[in-house]
Amino acid sequence: MKEGTLNSPSNLCSSEADYDVLQWDVREGCEVRQILDRIADKWSLLVIALLEKRTLRFTQLRNSIEGISQRMLTTTLRNLERDGIIERTVYPVVPPRVEYALSPLGCTLHETIRALVGWTESNQAEILAARARYDAKAASERW
């Protein structure tokens, strides 16, 4: 550890010296935060995961995602399509048939999503224990 470096949780993680975590807040025209907000929200992650190896219709997606409204699914699909993450195909039949699939760009997200889900699964017991400690401490401080 370098001299003058504190042994605090914020300093325990290794990071590259030239990496500025807040770079997307200060660089003009940088949309990293907006993109992260889009692909990391719970609905987008579920849509991307469901489309991993198959093409689905709107109703199939809606029935597979518990708690999502028709409006929210429509908004999520439009945003992901706009960002090039999914592709929407409309077939000229009556009634119109619309299918959604991951784009090649969207397929590149799966390794990252799997890593995030894997980390969550590996650490969920520790996180639940931390929540219980926090809740107990917060409850005792209220009295």
Phi and psi in degrees as GROMACS dihedral restraints (atoms count N, CA, C in turn):
[ dihedral_restraints ]
;  ai    aj    ak    al  type     phi  dphi    fc
    3     4     5     6     1   -67.9    20    10
    4     5     6     7     1   149.5    20    10
    6     7     8     9     1   -62.0    20    10
    7     8     9    10     1   134.3    20    10
    9    10    11    12     1    88.0    20    10
   10    11    12    13     1    -1.8    20    10
   12    13    14    15     1   -88.6    20    10
   13    14    15    16     1   129.6    20    10
   15    16    17    18     1   -79.2    20    10
   16    17    18    19     1   147.7    20    10
   18    19    20    21     1   -94.6    20    10
   19    20    21    22     1    62.9    20    10
   21    22    23    24     1  -109.2    20    10
   22    23    24    25     1   161.4    20    10
   24    25    26    27     1   -53.6    20    10
   25    26    27    28     1   -33.6    20    10
   27    28    29    30     1   -70.8    20    10
   28    29    30    31     1   -16.5    20    10
   30    31    32    33     1  -107.9    20    10
   31    32    33    34     1     2.6    20    10
   33    34    35    36     1   -83.2    20    10
   34    35    36    37     1   -26.3    20    10
   36    37    38    39     1   -79.5    20    10
   37    38    39    40     1   137.5    20    10
   39    40    41    42     1   -79.1    20    10
   40    41    42    43     1   143.4    20    10
   42    43    44    45     1  -152.9    20    10
   43    44    45    46     1   156.3    20    10
   45    46    47    48     1   -72.7    20    10
   46    47    48    49     1   139.6    20    10
   48    49    50    51     1   -61.6    20    10
   49    50    51    52     1   -31.3    20    10
   51    52    53    54     1   -92.8    20    10
   52    53    54    55     1     5.0    20    10
   54    55    56    57     1   -87.8    20    10
   55    56    57    58     1   121.2    20    10
   57    58    59    60     1  -106.1    20    10
   58    59    60    61     1   106.9    20    10
   60    61    62    63     1   -61.1    20    10
   61    62    63    64     1   -25.3    20    10
   63    64    65    66     1   -95.8    20    10
   64    65    66    67     1    13.6    20    10
   66    67    68    69     1   -58.0    20    10
   67    68    69    70     1   -32.3    20    10
   69    70    71    72     1   -77.9    20    10
   70    71    72    73     1    -9.6    20    10
   72    73    74    75     1   -86.3    20    10
   73    74    75    76     1   -24.0    20    10
   75    76    77    78     1  -111.7    20    10
   76    77    78    79     1   -21.5    20    10
   78    79    80    81     1   -76.6    20    10
   79    80    81    82     1   128.2    20    10
   81    82    83    84     1   -66.0    20    10
   82    83    84    85     1   131.2    20    10
   84    85    86    87     1    79.7    20    10
   85    86    87    88     1     2.2    20    10
   87    88    89    90     1   -82.6    20    10
   88    89    90    91     1   127.9    20    10
   90    91    92    93     1  -111.1    20    10
   91    92    93    94     1    22.5    20    10
   93    94    95    96     1   -57.6    20    10
   94    95    96    97     1   -45.7    20    10
   96    97    98    99     1   -61.3    20    10
   97    98    99   100     1   -43.7    20    10
   99   100   101   102     1   -62.5    20    10
  100   101   102   103     1   -41.5    20    10
  102   103   104   105     1   -66.5    20    10
  103   104   105   106     1   -43.8    20    10
  105   106   107   108     1   -61.6    20    10
  106   107   108   109     1   -43.1    20    10
  108   109   110   111     1   -59.0    20    10
  109   110   111   112     1   -38.7    20    10
  111   112   113   114     1   -69.8    20    10
  112   113   114   115     1   -51.4    20    10
  114   115   116   117     1   -83.3    20    10
  115   116   117   118     1   -16.4    20    10
  117   118   119   120     1  -100.1    20    10
  118   119   120   121     1     1.8    20    10
  120   121   122   123     1   -74.9    20    10
  121   122   123   124     1   158.1    20    10
  123   124   125   126     1   -61.7    20    10
  124   125   126   127     1   -36.0    20    10
  126   127   128   129     1   -71.4    20    10
  127   128   129   130     1   -43.7    20    10
  129   130   131   132     1   -62.5    20    10
  130   131   132   133     1   -43.5    20    10
  132   133   134   135     1   -59.4    20    10
  133   134   135   136     1   -41.4    20    10
  135   136   137   138     1   -66.9    20    10
  136   137   138   139     1   -43.3    20    10
  138   139   140   141     1   -61.3    20    10
  139   140   141   142     1   -47.2    20    10
  141   142   143   144     1   -61.0    20    10
  142   143   144   145     1   -43.6    20    10
  144   145   146   147     1   -63.8    20    10
  145   146   147   148     1   -42.5    20    10
  147   148   149   150     1   -66.5    20    10
  148   149   150   151     1   -30.2    20    10
  150   151   152   153     1   -90.1    20    10
  151   152   153   154     1     9.2    20    10
  153   154   155   156     1   -53.5    20    10
  154   155   156   157     1   -51.1    20    10
  156   157   158   159     1  -124.5    20    10
  157   158   159   160     1    16.5    20    10
  159   160   161   162     1  -154.5    20    10
  160   161   162   163     1   164.1    20    10
  162   163   164   165     1  -101.2    20    10
  163   164   165   166     1   137.0    20    10
  165   166   167   168     1  -131.5    20    10
  166   167   168   169     1   153.0    20    10
  168   169   170   171     1   -88.4    20    10
  169   170   171   172     1   165.4    20    10
  171   172   173   174     1   -54.3    20    10
  172   173   174   175     1   -49.0    20    10
  174   175   176   177     1   -63.3    20    10
  175   176   177   178     1   -37.1    20    10
  177   178   179   180     1   -64.0    20    10
  178   179   180   181     1   -41.5    20    10
  180   181   182   183     1   -63.9    20    10
  181   182   183   184     1   -48.0    20    10
  183   184   185   186     1   -60.1    20    10
  184   185   186   187     1   -41.5    20    10
  186   187   188   189     1   -71.0    20    10
  187   188   189   190     1   -21.9    20    10
  189   190   191   192     1   -87.8    20    10
  190   191   192   193     1   -18.2    20    10
  192   193   194   195     1  -110.6    20    10
  193   194   195   196     1   100.3    20    10
  195   196   197   198     1   -65.3    20    10
  196   197   198   199     1   130.3    20    10
  198   199   200   201     1    91.8    20    10
  199   200   201   202     1    -6.2    20    10
  201   202   203   204     1   -87.4    20    10
  202   203   204   205     1   136.5    20    10
  204   205   206   207     1   -84.9    20    10
  205   206   207   208     1   162.2    20    10
  207   208   209   210     1   -60.3    20    10
  208   209   210   211     1   -42.4    20    10
  210   211   212   213     1   -63.4    20    10
  211   212   213   214     1   -43.8    20    10
  213   214   215   216     1   -66.8    20    10
  214   215   216   217     1   -39.0    20    10
  216   217   218   219     1   -65.4    20    10
  217   218   219   220     1   -42.8    20    10
  219   220   221   222     1   -58.8    20    10
  220   221   222   223     1   -47.0    20    10
  222   223   224   225     1   -62.2    20    10
  223   224   225   226     1   -44.8    20    10
  225   226   227   228     1   -61.6    20    10
  226   227   228   229     1   -46.2    20    10
  228   229   230   231     1   -63.6    20    10
  229   230   231   232     1   -42.2    20    10
  231   232   233   234     1   -62.3    20    10
  232   233   234   235     1   -43.9    20    10
  234   235   236   237     1   -64.8    20    10
  235   236   237   238     1   -42.5    20    10
  237   238   239   240     1   -67.3    20    10
  238   239   240   241     1   -35.7    20    10
  240   241   242   243     1   -67.1    20    10
  241   242   243   244     1   -43.5    20    10
  243   244   245   246     1   -59.7    20    10
  244   245   246   247     1   -37.2    20    10
  246   247   248   249     1   -83.1    20    10
  247   248   249   250     1    -1.5    20    10
  249   250   251   252     1    80.9    20    10
  250   251   252   253     1    15.8    20    10
  252   253   254   255     1   -85.0    20    10
  253   254   255   256     1   -35.9    20    10
  255   256   257   258     1  -124.8    20    10
  256   257   258   259     1   161.6    20    10
  258   259   260   261     1  -119.8    20    10
  259   260   261   262     1   138.3    20    10
  261   262   263   264     1  -111.1    20    10
  262   263   264   265     1   126.3    20    10
  264   265   266   267     1  -118.3    20    10
  265   266   267   268     1   125.0    20    10
  267   268   269   270     1  -106.8    20    10
  268   269   270   271     1   125.8    20    10
  270   271   272   273     1   -98.5    20    10
  271   272   273   274     1   133.9    20    10
  273   274   275   276     1   -79.2    20    10
  274   275   276   277     1    69.6    20    10
  276   277   278   279     1  -126.4    20    10
  277   278   279   280     1   167.4    20    10
  279   280   281   282     1  -114.9    20    10
  280   281   282   283     1   121.9    20    10
  282   283   284   285     1   -69.6    20    10
  283   284   285   286     1   158.6    20    10
  285   286   287   288     1   -59.0    20    10
  286   287   288   289     1   139.5    20    10
  288   289   290   291     1  -109.6    20    10
  289   290   291   292     1   128.0    20    10
  291   292   293   294     1  -122.3    20    10
  292   293   294   295     1   131.5    20    10
  294   295   296   297     1  -124.5    20    10
  295   296   297   298     1   150.3    20    10
  297   298   299   300     1  -120.7    20    10
  298   299   300   301     1   139.6    20    10
  300   301   302   303     1  -145.0    20    10
  301   302   303   304     1   157.8    20    10
  303   304   305   306     1   -70.6    20    10
  304   305   306   307     1   142.1    20    10
  306   307   308   309     1   -80.7    20    10
  307   308   309   310     1   169.7    20    10
  309   310   311   312     1   -56.1    20    10
  310   311   312   313     1   -37.9    20    10
  312   313   314   315     1   -63.7    20    10
  313   314   315   316     1   -44.0    20    10
  315   316   317   318     1   -61.3    20    10
  316   317   318   319     1   -35.4    20    10
  318   319   320   321     1   -62.5    20    10
  319   320   321   322     1   -27.6    20    10
  321   322   323   324     1   -71.9    20    10
  322   323   324   325     1   -12.6    20    10
  324   325   326   327     1   -78.7    20    10
  325   326   327   328     1   -19.1    20    10
  327   328   329   330     1   -63.2    20    10
  328   329   330   331     1   -37.7    20    10
  330   331   332   333     1   -62.0    20    10
  331   332   333   334     1   -42.3    20    10
  333   334   335   336     1   -66.9    20    10
  334   335   336   337     1   -43.8    20    10
  336   337   338   339     1   -64.1    20    10
  337   338   339   340     1   -43.9    20    10
  339   340   341   342     1   -60.3    20    10
  340   341   342   343     1   -40.8    20    10
  342   343   344   345     1   -62.8    20    10
  343   344   345   346     1   -42.5    20    10
  345   346   347   348     1   -65.6    20    10
  346   347   348   349     1   -44.8    20    10
  348   349   350   351     1   -64.6    20    10
  349   350   351   352     1   -41.5    20    10
  351   352   353   354     1   -60.8    20    10
  352   353   354   355     1   -43.8    20    10
  354   355   356   357     1   -61.1    20    10
  355   356   357   358     1   -43.7    20    10
  357   358   359   360     1   -61.1    20    10
  358   359   360   361     1   -46.4    20    10
  360   361   362   363     1   -63.7    20    10
  361   362   363   364     1   -40.7    20    10
  363   364   365   366     1   -67.9    20    10
  364   365   366   367     1   -28.4    20    10
  366   367   368   369     1  -111.4    20    10
  367   368   369   370     1     5.5    20    10
  369   370   371   372     1   -63.4    20    10
  370   371   372   373     1   -36.8    20    10
  372   373   374   375     1   -63.4    20    10
  373   374   375   376     1   -43.1    20    10
  375   376   377   378     1   -65.6    20    10
  376   377   378   379     1   -38.8    20    10
  378   379   380   381     1   -67.3    20    10
  379   380   381   382     1   -43.4    20    10
  381   382   383   384     1   -62.2    20    10
  382   383   384   385     1   -39.3    20    10
  384   385   386   387     1   -65.6    20    10
  385   386   387   388     1   -40.5    20    10
  387   388   389   390     1   -64.2    20    10
  388   389   390   391     1   -39.9    20    10
  390   391   392   393     1   -62.8    20    10
  391   392   393   394     1   -43.6    20    10
  393   394   395   396     1   -62.9    20    10
  394   395   396   397     1   -42.5    20    10
  396   397   398   399     1   -62.3    20    10
  397   398   399   400     1   -45.0    20    10
  399   400   401   402     1   -61.9    20    10
  400   401   402   403     1   -48.2    20    10
  402   403   404   405     1   -61.8    20    10
  403   404   405   406     1   -40.7    20    10
  405   406   407   408     1   -65.0    20    10
  406   407   408   409     1   -42.7    20    10
  408   409   410   411     1   -64.4    20    10
  409   410   411   412     1   -45.0    20    10
  411   412   413   414     1   -63.3    20    10
  412   413   414   415     1   -39.5    20    10
  414   415   416   417     1   -66.5    20    10
  415   416   417   418     1   -39.7    20    10
  417   418   419   420     1   -70.9    20    10
  418   419   420   421     1   -28.3    20    10
  420   421   422   423     1   -77.2    20    10
  421   422   423   424     1   -20.7    20    10
  423   424   425   426     1   -73.1    20    10
  424   425   426   427     1   -25.9    20    10
